[in-house]
């Protein structure tokens, strides 16, 4: 928050009190012990009753002596009221500005401003919105913000802890003395303080002392913009205004784009294991801005999806157990460095999708769990508030302030970091109260059902707010048949832009793991998805979850010898890019990584020296180009008009053929797929128009590592009706391959 916004804010804290020596010993002890419940009523300036004078009290445990330093340079000696460093002095009225002159035990002199002379900062209206759960940009109110008040630079801190007896800020600025700076309690359970002298880069935590059961704990800031590098866990004061964005052209174009009709081919990345430097360390955000962005641009992907980059204490969670919801992980650099990375993506024409995790959070003592000695962010009943499978806690979606925290967090990444899309993790676990629970481990909703009504309402509000950001979109990882996940809220849907098609993924992987000789008995697995392909706005994912924990890599799933494995993988990917739905491919899958993903190592980039691996990379690059360049493949992905079967009944030969159409129905591409290692010579299918059909894709091309069985660039149709169409093309359908033809016009 800048100085201009702070004019008239933070006026001097003044109350009428008795003479300086009349505080009770118990009150003085509470200040010295750091458990005073209303420090602003004791410390700072207070008008003395019936006298034109003020009493100033301070807690300065580092001081041997202390004076009040007035603007005219005069000093007033302060009286020590407590051996731990509680001081007081009386000064004349008429001025609200003063400082402390302190000499410590080493004789070092310091001039300090008094945090307790500043008044309230957060407006009553913001407090009201917070209590209603509608302060949707709450990151501007909560957390740590550098600012200047009354000419004094410092940091304003604010945290929500309604069941705390006291909350104090401890950090680099006060030698981590938890007694020094108890905060002011405001309405709606918010605590705030302005600390002169605190600055950007300082580490800090809140000591929260609960009213209940003597609980106290140092907590990182739920709204902290930066964090220490794990295993350290303090928040860091950070000004997010340093980076000067250079992506205005991207942001303007994004706001005018209909993503449902645009190509979306996503490269999913785990930053820590995408690549390592010469010393074996993960790349920084700025190194990734060059190397990762360069790779993705060259490959023709439209978006990068980042597995969670919010701060998390345990790398083995892959980022899915978040403690710092407003902080990009410090493992790879600073918030400004991450902004630089996003900016570089946008300048290269690449969108950024971020995995977002509102379904659960870890139990780490410094995080959100049991924040103020109560189940503040989570449900207190483990039947509602705990995922025992994951060892994590579930947000209380029925609480106004919790919904606000999560919705604000989503908007924060979309607005402050220019993130283009949010992929919401584990939506199914949010929708159902009995998710992964036994019969006696969950509580029905008020109607006796299993749906989590509060989570459903939260997801709707989240999607409504996220879609107010121009061009932003949301994606649900949702594996059930819950209706209307990607339908608008006003029609009764959840409001997501898109949904992962988990059914397609399971069917396809089941089919392709079969030996080709048996595939004719599994033919329905490659055709069934078209029965429901247009019930949602689907994205087809081959994600990290499919290449870990014994599931094998994509190449490892394929049957046969090396040639057949790679041919199968090319056929699989060819059908994936031809099938309706946006695309997602996890890192390593596009170069034929033999091994399962290992989050502690790197993608084995050295395998690209082998032609068969580099051929697969070239093939995925060609698929991306074909998908991006042809409206028939991306313009109508969520409606029946974009897809037509030619022949899905060639079961014995495990072959299928179909059309993909653009909004201009004359713009179409013909696909034929052969899922056996037997080439089909003289393969004939019906086509809608006569003419020369160029072969625009052949997965068996030698350029991609195939056997180069093809059609010499294309085929001419004949006027012979077939498959209910007036013309026929006859061609060679290579083994374990996908071919595509497009009518040459003009």
C-alpha positions, 0 to 999 in steps of 0.5 A: 500500500503506498503513502498516498493511500495512507493519508489520514490513516494511522492517527496517534493512539491517545486515551485518557489515563492516570499518572505514569506510576499508577499502573498495577503491578499485574499490568506491568508484569503482563507487558513484561511477560508478553501476555498483555491482552490490550497492549495499546491501552498500556503502551504508547501515548496517553493523555493524562486526566486533568493535565495538559500532558501525556504519559508515554510508556514503552517496553524496551527490554534491550534498553539500559536507559531510555529517553523520549526524544521530541521533535525539537531535539529535547529529551525527557528521561524515562522511568524504569517501571519493571526490571525487564524494560517497561519504561514511562515518562510524562511529556507536555501536550501539543505534539504527537510525534516523538521517538525513543533514544535507547542505550543498550547494555553494550552502550550502543545508541539507537533511535526508535519510533514507537509502534504504539503511537499509531492508530488503527489502519484497517477500515471498519468497512473492510472488517465488515466485509471480512466478517461476511466473507466478501473481502475478495481481495483480502491480501491487500488488507491482511498479511505484511505490507510495507508502507510509510505512515506520518513520514515513518517507514515500516510494515503493517501486519494483520492476521485473523485469530478470533480466539486468541488472547494475544497475538504478537509479531516476532521477527528479525526487526525485534530479535525474535522477542515474542514479548516485544510487539503484541498487536491490536485486537480489532473487530471480526477477530483481526489483529493489526500493528504497524511496526516502524523500522521493519522492512522488506526482507525481514523474516517473521512469525506470529506468536498466537496465544489462545484463550483456550487450554493455554495453547500458544504457537509461532505461526507463519503468516497465512497471507505471507507473500514470501517464505524462508527456504524449507526446512525453515518456515518463517514468512518474509516481508515482501513488496510485490510491486518491484517487477515491471510487467511486459506482457500487456499484449498477452493480457489484452489478447487473453481477455478477448479470447474464447479459450473453449474455441482455442487450441489448448495443449498443456505441458505439465511440469514439476519444476524441481525435477524438470531439469538440474544444473551441473551441480545437480540442483533444480533450476531457478525461476530465471533459469527456467524462464530461459530453458523451460520456456524455450523448450515449450515454445519450440515444442508448440505447446500452448500452456505450461501447467505447474504442479503446485508452486505455493510454499510447502514444507515437504518436497515429497508432497510435490507441492500438494500440502501447502502452508504458504498459500500466498507465497511461491516456493522459495526453492527456486527464487523470490516472488519477483523471480517467479513473476519474471518466469510468468512474464517470460512465458507470456512474452513467448506466447505461452499461458501459465496454469497453476495447480491450486489446492483448496481441498486440504492442507497439512497439519504442520504446527507453523501452518493453518492447523489449529491456528488460534487454539481452535479449528479455525480453518478446518472442521473440528470433527475429524469426520468432516475435517480430516483426510486420513488417507492423506494425513491432511485437514479439510477446510471448513467451507461453511465459514465465511472467513475461510471461503474468503481466504480461498477465493481471495487466494485464487484471485491473488494468483490470477491478478498479482501474478497474471496466472492464466488458469487454475487447475483445482486439485482433488475436486471429487474429495470436496464434493462428497462427504463420504469420499474415501471413508467408511460408513461410520466415518462421515456425517450426512448433509442436512438433507441426509445426502452425501454431497458436501453442500458447503463445498459445492457452494464454495466452488460456485462462488470461486468460479464466479469470482475467477471468471471476473478476471478477463481471460482467466479459466478454471479446470477441475480434476474431478473423477466422478459423474457429478453433473454440470462440473463445467456448466455455468453456475446460473444453470446449476453447474459448478462453473468450471471452464473445463474438467479432466476426462478421467474416464477417457484416460482410464479406458485408453490406457487400459486398451493400449496396455493390451497386446494388439492381438487381444484388442479386438475384444476391448474395442469399446474402450476406444469408442465409449468416450464418444458417448459422453464426450460432449456432456462436459468441456473435457480436457484429456490428461496424461498427467504425473499421476499416471507415470508414478507409483508402479504405474510405469512410464507411458512407453513402459505401459506399451506392449511389444518390443522397442519398435512396437512400444514407440509405435503404440505410443505414437498411435496413442498420442495421435488418437489423443490429439485427434479426439475431441477435448483439450490436451495435457501431457506430463513432462518426459512422456513426449520423449519416451522416458523409459522410467517412471517419474522420480521427483528427486531427479530430472527428466533424462534429457540425454536420451534424446541422442537416440533417434527413436526418442528424438523421433517421438519428440519430433512427433509430439511437436508435429501433433502440436502444430497440426492441432494449433494450425487446424480449426477442425481440431480445436474449434468445436471440441465440446459439441457434437458438430465437431466429430463424426464417426466414419467407421467404428465397427471394424473390430476385427482389424482394431481400426477406426476412422472419423472426421473432425470439423471446424465451425465451417463444416467444410473445413474437416480432417479425416483420421484413420487409426490402426491399433495392430502391427499389421499394415492394412493395404488398400484400406477404404473409407467414405469421405464427404467430398471428392478431390485430392486428400493430402496426408497431413499426418502419418505417425509411422513416418521415418521422421518420427521413428516409424517404418515409413509406410505411407501414401506418398503425400496423399490420395485421390478420391473416387465417386463411390459411396461408402459408409454413408458418404458419396466418395471413397479414398483408398490408402495404406493404413500403416501398422500401429499408426494414425494417419490424417488427410485433408482435402486440398482446395484451390 
